[in-house]
Amino acid sequence: MEEPACSFQQALAGFIFLRYTIVMSITWLYALVSVLVVSALSLIGILALAIKLEKLKNVLLLLVSFATGAILGDAFLHLLPEAVEERGFTLFISLSVLGGIVFMFFLEKIIHWHHCHEPGCDQEKRPIATMNLIGDFFHNIIDGLIIGASYLVSIPIGIATTIAVILHEIPQEIGDFGVLLHGGFTKKRALFFNFLTALGAIVGALVALFLSARTENFITFLIPFAAGSFIYIAGSDLIPELHKRIGLRVAFEQLILFVLGIVIMFALLFLE
């Protein structure tokens, strides 16, 4: 009588393992495709070459407004609610969010991280180009960690987070391309090195996916940590860019796109 019971348990264990393997394979596929798409955005500088500088600045500001709303929307509508649902709004969640903010502040201080969203920023040429590459590489690793961790929670949250990252990356990558050109890089060299640093997103995603299987509380920490990182990026990097131009029409356009970014993130909740 014990043999059939033992066989049933083995079959059940095999089914559970197979299901887990399939789910993880799909998660890895989504995560890696997403970070590949994000990395490919570094080549968007090719399109920027066809746009006059003045028009490019106006387009970038509109994209930054939209990206700011999307990033904050992802942090407050997707990542934080998911983290709270797992463990409740505990002190651990608050410390993890603050950890994300402090880490991004520390990273920015250490490497003099500066994301210029307008080509032709007035900076020291060679040093700022080099520091921009270093900062962009670390930033892309963080993006990869965030995307990888989000897909480990669920596919819809991973998709929403990827969209938020993409909306932030478009103006950033065009701006980074402009900084490299301003720093003395040729067009081909700027595209190559910008793409090279963008591959940091793949590194980050792989780290998140590997560590999740070995550290039980990794995702519980990383999701609110990612939310804190997004809040810092929006508050210290993107919003100050929006305040550089004043005027009623500019303010209205920025507000509309800012809110639209939040609305898009809210709409994505219905995918979950």
C-alpha positions as CSV (number, residue, x, y, z in Angstrom):
1,M,0.0,0.0,0.0
2,E,2.9,2.3,0.6
3,E,4.3,2.0,-2.9
4,P,1.4,3.6,-4.7
5,A,1.4,6.5,-2.2
6,C,5.1,6.9,-2.7
7,S,4.7,6.9,-6.5
8,F,1.9,9.5,-6.2
9,Q,4.1,11.8,-4.1
10,Q,7.0,11.4,-6.6
11,A,4.7,12.1,-9.5
12,L,3.3,15.2,-7.7
13,A,6.8,16.4,-6.8
14,G,7.8,15.9,-10.5
15,F,4.8,17.9,-11.7
16,I,5.5,20.7,-9.3
17,F,9.1,20.8,-10.4
18,L,8.1,20.8,-14.1
19,R,5.6,23.6,-13.5
20,Y,8.2,25.7,-11.6
21,T,10.7,25.1,-14.4
22,I,8.3,26.2,-17.1
23,V,7.2,29.3,-15.1
24,M,10.9,30.3,-14.5
25,S,11.8,29.7,-18.1
26,I,9.0,32.0,-19.2
27,T,10.1,34.6,-16.6
28,W,13.7,34.5,-17.8
29,L,12.6,34.8,-21.4
30,Y,10.4,37.9,-20.7
31,A,13.1,39.5,-18.5
32,L,15.9,38.9,-21.0
33,V,13.9,40.1,-24.0
34,S,12.9,43.2,-22.1
35,V,16.5,44.1,-21.1
36,L,17.6,43.5,-24.7
37,V,15.0,46.0,-25.9
38,V,16.1,48.5,-23.2
39,S,19.7,48.0,-24.3
40,A,18.8,48.5,-28.0
41,L,17.4,51.9,-27.1
42,S,21.0,53.2,-26.8
43,L,21.1,53.2,-30.6
44,I,18.3,55.7,-30.7
45,G,21.0,58.4,-31.1
46,I,20.9,57.5,-34.8
47,L,17.4,59.0,-35.1
48,A,18.5,62.1,-33.1
49,L,21.0,62.9,-35.8
50,A,18.2,63.7,-38.2
51,I,16.5,66.2,-35.9
52,K,17.7,69.8,-35.5
53,L,19.0,70.6,-32.0
54,E,16.3,73.1,-31.1
55,K,13.5,70.8,-32.1
56,L,15.2,67.9,-30.4
57,K,15.3,69.9,-27.1
58,N,11.6,70.5,-27.2
59,V,10.8,66.8,-28.0
60,L,13.1,65.7,-25.2
61,L,11.4,67.9,-22.6
62,L,8.0,66.4,-23.6
63,L,9.4,62.9,-23.3
64,V,10.9,63.7,-19.9
65,S,7.6,65.0,-18.6
66,F,5.9,61.7,-19.8
67,A,8.7,59.6,-18.4
68,T,8.5,61.3,-15.0
69,G,4.8,60.5,-14.6
70,A,5.3,56.9,-15.8
71,I,8.2,56.3,-13.4
72,L,6.4,57.7,-10.4
73,G,3.2,55.8,-11.4
74,D,5.1,52.6,-11.6
75,A,6.7,53.1,-8.2
76,F,3.4,54.1,-6.4
77,L,0.9,52.0,-8.4
78,H,2.8,48.8,-9.1
79,L,5.9,48.2,-7.1
80,L,4.9,49.6,-3.7
81,P,1.4,48.0,-3.6
82,E,3.0,44.6,-4.6
83,A,5.6,44.9,-1.8
84,V,2.9,45.9,0.8
85,E,0.7,43.0,-0.3
86,E,3.4,40.5,0.4
87,R,4.3,41.6,4.0
88,G,2.1,44.6,4.8
89,F,3.4,48.2,5.2
90,T,6.1,47.3,7.7
91,L,9.3,49.1,8.8
92,F,11.2,46.7,6.5
93,I,9.3,48.1,3.5
94,S,10.0,51.7,4.5
95,L,13.7,51.0,5.1
96,S,14.0,49.3,1.8
97,V,12.4,52.3,0.0
98,L,14.8,54.6,1.8
99,G,17.7,52.2,1.0
100,G,16.9,52.7,-2.7
101,I,16.9,56.4,-2.4
102,V,20.1,56.5,-0.3
103,F,21.9,54.1,-2.7
104,M,21.1,56.2,-5.7
105,F,22.2,59.3,-3.9
106,F,25.5,57.6,-2.9
107,L,26.0,56.3,-6.4
108,E,25.5,59.8,-7.9
109,K,27.9,61.3,-5.4
110,I,30.6,58.8,-6.0
111,I,30.7,58.8,-9.8
112,H,29.4,62.4,-10.3
113,W,26.5,60.9,-12.1
114,H,24.9,63.4,-14.4
115,H,22.1,62.6,-16.9
116,C,21.9,65.3,-19.4
117,H,18.6,65.3,-21.3
118,E,19.6,67.9,-23.8
119,P,22.5,67.4,-26.3
120,G,25.2,70.1,-26.1
121,C,25.1,70.6,-22.3
122,D,27.8,73.0,-21.0
123,Q,30.2,70.6,-19.3
124,E,33.9,69.7,-19.4
125,K,34.3,67.7,-22.5
126,R,36.4,64.6,-22.0
127,P,35.9,64.1,-18.2
128,I,32.1,64.5,-18.4
129,A,31.9,62.1,-21.4
130,T,33.9,59.4,-19.5
131,M,32.0,60.0,-16.2
132,N,28.7,59.9,-18.2
133,L,29.6,56.4,-19.5
134,I,30.5,55.1,-16.1
135,G,27.4,56.5,-14.5
136,D,25.2,55.2,-17.4
137,F,26.7,51.7,-17.0
138,F,25.8,51.5,-13.3
139,H,22.4,53.1,-13.9
140,N,21.7,50.4,-16.5
141,I,22.6,47.7,-14.1
142,I,20.1,49.1,-11.7
143,D,17.5,49.1,-14.5
144,G,18.2,45.5,-15.2
145,L,17.9,44.6,-11.5
146,I,14.6,46.4,-11.3
147,I,13.2,44.7,-14.5
148,G,14.4,41.2,-13.4
149,A,13.0,41.5,-10.0
150,S,9.6,42.8,-11.3
151,Y,9.2,39.8,-13.6
152,L,9.9,37.5,-10.7
153,V,6.9,39.0,-9.0
154,S,4.6,38.6,-12.1
155,I,4.6,39.1,-15.8
156,P,2.2,42.1,-15.8
157,I,4.3,43.9,-13.2
158,G,7.4,43.1,-15.2
159,I,5.8,44.6,-18.4
160,A,4.7,47.7,-16.6
161,T,8.2,48.3,-15.1
162,T,9.8,47.7,-18.5
163,I,7.6,50.3,-20.1
164,A,8.4,52.8,-17.3
165,V,12.1,52.1,-17.8
166,I,11.8,52.5,-21.6
167,L,10.0,55.8,-21.3
168,H,12.8,57.0,-19.0
169,E,15.6,55.6,-21.3
170,I,14.5,57.3,-24.5
171,P,15.3,60.9,-23.5
172,Q,18.2,59.7,-21.4
173,E,19.9,57.8,-24.2
174,I,19.4,60.7,-26.7
175,G,20.9,63.0,-24.1
176,D,23.8,60.6,-23.3
177,F,24.5,60.4,-27.0
178,G,24.6,64.2,-27.2
179,V,27.0,64.4,-24.2
180,L,29.4,61.9,-25.9
181,L,29.4,63.9,-29.1
182,H,30.0,67.1,-27.1
183,G,32.8,65.3,-25.3
184,G,34.7,64.7,-28.5
185,F,33.5,61.3,-29.5
186,T,32.8,60.6,-33.2
187,K,29.3,59.5,-34.1
188,K,30.2,55.9,-34.5
189,R,32.3,55.8,-31.4
190,A,29.5,57.4,-29.4
191,L,26.9,54.9,-30.6
192,F,29.3,52.0,-29.8
193,F,30.2,53.0,-26.3
194,N,26.6,54.1,-25.5
195,F,25.4,50.6,-26.6
196,L,28.2,48.9,-24.6
197,T,27.2,50.7,-21.4
198,A,23.5,49.8,-22.1
199,L,24.4,46.1,-21.8
200,G,24.7,46.7,-18.1
201,A,20.9,46.1,-18.0
202,I,21.5,42.5,-19.1
203,V,24.0,42.1,-16.2
204,G,21.5,43.5,-13.7
205,A,18.7,41.3,-14.9
206,L,20.9,38.1,-14.7
207,V,22.0,39.1,-11.2
208,A,18.4,39.5,-10.1
209,L,17.3,36.2,-11.7
210,F,20.2,34.2,-10.2
211,L,20.0,35.7,-6.7
212,S,16.2,35.1,-6.5
213,A,16.7,31.4,-6.5
214,R,19.3,31.6,-3.7
215,T,18.1,34.3,-1.4
216,E,14.6,33.9,0.0
217,N,14.0,37.5,0.9
218,F,15.8,39.1,-2.1
219,I,12.7,40.0,-4.0
220,T,10.9,41.2,-0.8
221,F,13.7,43.7,-0.4
222,L,14.4,44.5,-4.0
223,I,10.9,45.6,-5.1
224,P,10.5,48.5,-2.5
225,F,14.3,49.2,-3.1
226,A,13.5,49.6,-6.8
227,A,10.5,51.9,-6.0
228,G,12.9,54.1,-3.9
229,S,15.3,54.2,-6.9
230,F,12.5,55.3,-9.2
231,I,11.4,57.9,-6.8
232,Y,14.9,59.3,-6.6
233,I,15.4,59.3,-10.4
234,A,12.2,61.1,-10.9
235,G,12.7,63.6,-8.1
236,S,16.4,64.4,-8.5
237,D,17.0,63.8,-12.1
238,L,13.9,64.3,-14.2
239,I,11.8,66.9,-12.4
240,P,14.6,69.5,-12.1
241,E,15.0,69.2,-15.9
242,L,11.3,70.2,-16.3
243,H,11.8,73.3,-14.2
244,K,14.5,74.7,-16.5
245,R,11.9,76.1,-18.9
246,I,9.2,78.3,-17.7
247,G,6.0,79.7,-19.3
248,L,2.3,79.0,-19.1
249,R,2.2,76.9,-22.3
250,V,5.3,74.9,-21.3
251,A,3.9,74.2,-17.9
252,F,0.6,73.1,-19.2
253,E,2.2,70.7,-21.7
254,Q,4.4,69.3,-19.0
255,L,1.5,68.8,-16.6
256,I,-0.6,67.0,-19.2
257,L,2.1,64.6,-20.2
258,F,3.1,64.1,-16.6
259,V,-0.4,63.1,-15.7
260,L,-0.7,61.0,-18.9
261,G,2.4,59.0,-17.8
262,I,0.6,58.2,-14.5
263,V,-2.6,57.4,-16.3
264,I,-0.8,54.9,-18.5
265,M,0.7,53.1,-15.5
266,F,-2.8,53.1,-13.9
267,A,-4.3,51.5,-17.1
268,L,-1.6,48.8,-16.9
269,L,-3.1,47.7,-13.6
270,F,-5.9,46.0,-15.6
271,L,-3.3,43.6,-17.0
272,E,-2.7,42.2,-13.6
